Amino acid sequence: MPQETEGQAPVSVHRAFVVYFRTNSAVTQGRVAGRVEHIASGQATHFASLEELLAFIDQVLANVRAPPRRRRSR
């Protein structure tokens, strides 16, 4: 698994998803179906295409904000 390298944006649980693919999915053939869940909010949906999967992720990320960053104490 690739390691984070300098200059890359950090990852956040607020932008994390779990994707379950149905056993008959064939990603290389463009056939995907399953369930996706947003970790932080618990929002979930079933999808029957890559377009539906990406539309859900886009919708959630547009409406979910990460918590404010902590200010450094002086």
TORPA-4810 file (N, C-alpha, C, O; in nm, 3 decimals):
<nodes>
NODE_1_0.086_-0.117_0.000_0.000_0.000_0.000_0.090_0.124_0.000_0.185_0.130_0.078_M
NODE_2_0.063_0.222_-0.087_0.148_0.341_-0.092_0.142_0.421_0.037_0.037_0.432_0.101_P
NODE_3_0.255_0.474_0.075_0.265_0.559_0.193_0.236_0.703_0.153_0.257_0.742_0.038_Q
NODE_4_0.186_0.784_0.250_0.169_0.927_0.224_0.306_0.987_0.203_0.402_0.955_0.274_E
NODE_5_0.315_1.074_0.105_0.442_1.140_0.081_0.427_1.288_0.110_0.316_1.342_0.115_T
NODE_6_0.540_1.352_0.129_0.540_1.494_0.159_0.469_1.569_0.047_0.488_1.542_-0.071_E
NODE_7_0.387_1.665_0.087_0.315_1.746_-0.010_0.175_1.697_-0.041_0.096_1.770_-0.101_G
NODE_8_0.141_1.574_-0.001_0.006_1.523_-0.022_-0.084_1.570_0.091_-0.040_1.583_0.205_Q
NODE_9_-0.210_1.594_0.058_-0.307_1.631_0.161_-0.330_1.512_0.254_-0.328_1.398_0.209_A
NODE_10_-0.352_1.539_0.383_-0.378_1.428_0.475_-0.515_1.366_0.450_-0.603_1.428_0.389_P
NODE_11_-0.532_1.244_0.495_-0.662_1.178_0.486_-0.742_1.210_0.611_-0.685_1.244_0.715_V
NODE_12_-0.874_1.199_0.602_-0.961_1.234_0.714_-1.075_1.134_0.724_-1.131_1.091_0.623_S
NODE_13_-1.109_1.097_0.847_-1.224_1.008_0.869_-1.352_1.073_0.818_-1.448_1.003_0.785_V
NODE_14_-1.356_1.205_0.812_-1.474_1.275_0.765_-1.493_1.260_0.614_-1.598_1.298_0.560_H
NODE_15_-1.395_1.205_0.547_-1.402_1.183_0.403_-1.382_1.034_0.371_-1.341_0.999_0.260_R
NODE_16_-1.412_0.947_0.469_-1.390_0.804_0.453_-1.521_0.730_0.426_-1.625_0.764_0.483_A
NODE_17_-1.514_0.631_0.340_-1.629_0.550_0.302_-1.592_0.403_0.306_-1.476_0.367_0.284_F
NODE_18_-1.691_0.318_0.334_-1.675_0.174_0.320_-1.763_0.134_0.202_-1.881_0.171_0.197_V
NODE_19_-1.706_0.060_0.109_-1.780_0.016_-0.009_-1.785_-0.136_-0.010_-1.681_-0.202_-0.005_V
NODE_20_-1.905_-0.190_-0.016_-1.926_-0.334_-0.027_-1.971_-0.363_-0.169_-2.070_-0.306_-0.215_Y
NODE_21_-1.900_-0.450_-0.239_-1.938_-0.487_-0.374_-2.012_-0.620_-0.373_-1.972_-0.713_-0.303_F
NODE_22_-2.118_-0.629_-0.450_-2.190_-0.756_-0.465_-2.096_-0.857_-0.530_-2.004_-0.820_-0.603_R
NODE_23_-2.119_-0.983_-0.504_-2.030_-1.088_-0.555_-2.029_-1.097_-0.706_-1.934_-1.149_-0.764_T
NODE_24_-2.134_-1.048_-0.772_-2.137_-1.055_-0.918_-2.080_-0.929_-0.985_-2.091_-0.914_-1.106_N
NODE_25_-2.021_-0.839_-0.906_-1.957_-0.720_-0.964_-1.833_-0.761_-1.042_-1.761_-0.854_-1.004_S
NODE_26_-1.810_-0.692_-1.151_-1.691_-0.714_-1.233_-1.636_-0.577_-1.271_-1.670_-0.521_-1.375_A
NODE_27_-1.552_-0.524_-1.184_-1.503_-0.386_-1.199_-1.437_-0.365_-1.334_-1.462_-0.263_-1.399_V
NODE_28_-1.353_-0.458_-1.378_-1.284_-0.440_-1.506_-1.379_-0.439_-1.625_-1.345_-0.390_-1.732_T
NODE_29_-1.498_-0.493_-1.606_-1.599_-0.493_-1.711_-1.700_-0.380_-1.693_-1.796_-0.369_-1.770_Q
NODE_30_-1.678_-0.296_-1.591_-1.767_-0.183_-1.567_-1.898_-0.219_-1.500_-1.992_-0.139_-1.501_G
NODE_31_-1.906_-0.338_-1.442_-2.029_-0.382_-1.375_-2.006_-0.381_-1.225_-1.939_-0.469_-1.170_R
NODE_32_-2.062_-0.280_-1.158_-2.047_-0.270_-1.013_-2.182_-0.247_-0.949_-2.267_-0.175_-1.003_V
NODE_33_-2.201_-0.308_-0.835_-2.323_-0.290_-0.757_-2.289_-0.325_-0.614_-2.200_-0.406_-0.588_A
NODE_34_-2.362_-0.263_-0.520_-2.338_-0.293_-0.380_-2.395_-0.188_-0.288_-2.501_-0.131_-0.314_G
NODE_35_-2.322_-0.163_-0.181_-2.365_-0.069_-0.078_-2.245_0.016_-0.039_-2.132_-0.034_-0.033_R
NODE_36_-2.270_0.143_-0.011_-2.165_0.234_0.032_-2.211_0.306_0.157_-2.328_0.345_0.168_V
NODE_37_-2.118_0.324_0.252_-2.151_0.391_0.377_-2.044_0.495_0.409_-1.925_0.467_0.400_E
NODE_38_-2.090_0.615_0.448_-2.000_0.721_0.492_-1.969_0.697_0.639_-2.061_0.689_0.721_H
NODE_39_-1.842_0.684_0.673_-1.802_0.646_0.808_-1.847_0.746_0.914_-1.906_0.706_1.015_I
NODE_40_-1.822_0.874_0.893_-1.848_0.975_0.997_-1.996_0.996_1.024_-2.036_1.014_1.139_A
NODE_41_-2.079_0.996_0.920_-2.221_1.028_0.938_-2.311_0.905_0.944_-2.422_0.913_0.995_S
NODE_42_-2.265_0.794_0.892_-2.348_0.674_0.887_-2.444_0.672_0.770_-2.520_0.576_0.754_G
NODE_43_-2.442_0.776_0.687_-2.529_0.776_0.569_-2.489_0.659_0.479_-2.370_0.631_0.463_Q
NODE_44_-2.587_0.594_0.421_-2.558_0.478_0.337_-2.661_0.466_0.226_-2.772_0.518_0.237_A
NODE_45_-2.623_0.398_0.120_-2.715_0.371_0.010_-2.666_0.251_-0.068_-2.550_0.212_-0.059_T
NODE_46_-2.757_0.192_-0.145_-2.720_0.088_-0.239_-2.696_0.153_-0.374_-2.756_0.256_-0.405_H
NODE_47_-2.608_0.095_-0.453_-2.580_0.148_-0.586_-2.579_0.034_-0.686_-2.548_-0.081_-0.653_F
NODE_48_-2.613_0.068_-0.810_-2.619_-0.033_-0.916_-2.527_0.003_-1.032_-2.529_-0.063_-1.136_A
NODE_49_-2.445_0.108_-1.014_-2.350_0.148_-1.119_-2.242_0.234_-1.056_-2.258_0.287_-0.946_S
NODE_50_-2.131_0.248_-1.128_-2.024_0.334_-1.082_-2.072_0.478_-1.070_-2.032_0.550_-0.979_L
NODE_51_-2.158_0.520_-1.162_-2.212_0.656_-1.159_-2.293_0.681_-1.032_-2.280_0.787_-0.971_E
NODE_52_-2.375_0.584_-0.991_-2.452_0.598_-0.868_-2.361_0.602_-0.745_-2.384_0.681_-0.654_E
NODE_53_-2.258_0.519_-0.744_-2.162_0.519_-0.633_-2.094_0.655_-0.621_-2.089_0.713_-0.512_L
NODE_54_-2.043_0.707_-0.733_-1.973_0.835_-0.730_-2.067_0.952_-0.700_-2.026_1.049_-0.636_L
NODE_55_-2.192_0.944_-0.744_-2.289_1.050_-0.715_-2.317_1.057_-0.565_-2.327_1.166_-0.509_A
NODE_56_-2.329_0.942_-0.500_-2.350_0.941_-0.355_-2.231_1.001_-0.283_-2.247_1.086_-0.195_F
NODE_57_-2.111_0.959_-0.319_-1.990_1.012_-0.255_-1.982_1.162_-0.275_-1.952_1.235_-0.181_I
NODE_58_-2.008_1.209_-0.395_-2.004_1.353_-0.425_-2.106_1.428_-0.340_-2.074_1.533_-0.285_D
NODE_59_-2.227_1.375_-0.329_-2.332_1.440_-0.250_-2.293_1.449_-0.103_-2.309_1.554_-0.041_Q
NODE_60_-2.242_1.342_-0.047_-2.204_1.341_0.094_-2.089_1.440_0.119_-2.094_1.518_0.213_V
NODE_61_-1.988_1.436_0.035_-1.873_1.524_0.055_-1.910_1.671_0.038_-1.847_1.757_0.099_L
NODE_62_-2.010_1.700_-0.042_-2.054_1.838_-0.061_-2.127_1.890_0.063_-2.134_2.011_0.085_A
NODE_63_-2.182_1.799_0.144_-2.263_1.839_0.259_-2.197_1.817_0.394_-2.251_1.860_0.497_N
NODE_64_-2.085_1.752_0.397_-2.019_1.718_0.523_-1.892_1.801_0.536_-1.809_1.805_0.444_V
NODE_65_-1.878_1.865_0.649_-1.756_1.942_0.674_-1.677_1.874_0.784_-1.733_1.818_0.878_R
NODE_66_-1.547_1.880_0.771_-1.460_1.829_0.878_-1.468_1.926_0.995_-1.498_2.044_0.976_A
NODE_67_-1.443_1.878_1.116_-1.446_1.968_1.232_-1.337_2.074_1.219_-1.237_2.052_1.151_P
NODE_68_-1.357_2.189_1.284_-1.256_2.294_1.274_-1.121_2.247_1.329_-1.115_2.168_1.423_P
NODE_69_-1.016_2.296_1.269_-0.881_2.261_1.317_-0.855_2.328_1.451_-0.902_2.438_1.477_R
NODE_70_-0.781_2.260_1.534_-0.745_2.319_1.664_-0.642_2.429_1.642_-0.552_2.417_1.559_R
NODE_71_-0.658_2.533_1.718_-0.559_2.640_1.713_-0.440_2.601_1.799_-0.455_2.541_1.906_R
NODE_72_-0.325_2.635_1.751_-0.205_2.609_1.831_-0.197_2.710_1.944_-0.221_2.829_1.923_R
NODE_73_-0.165_2.663_2.063_-0.150_2.755_2.175_-0.015_2.825_2.163_0.084_2.770_2.115_S
NODE_74_-0.016_2.947_2.207_0.108_3.027_2.196_0.191_3.019_2.318_0.298_3.081_2.324_R
</nodes>
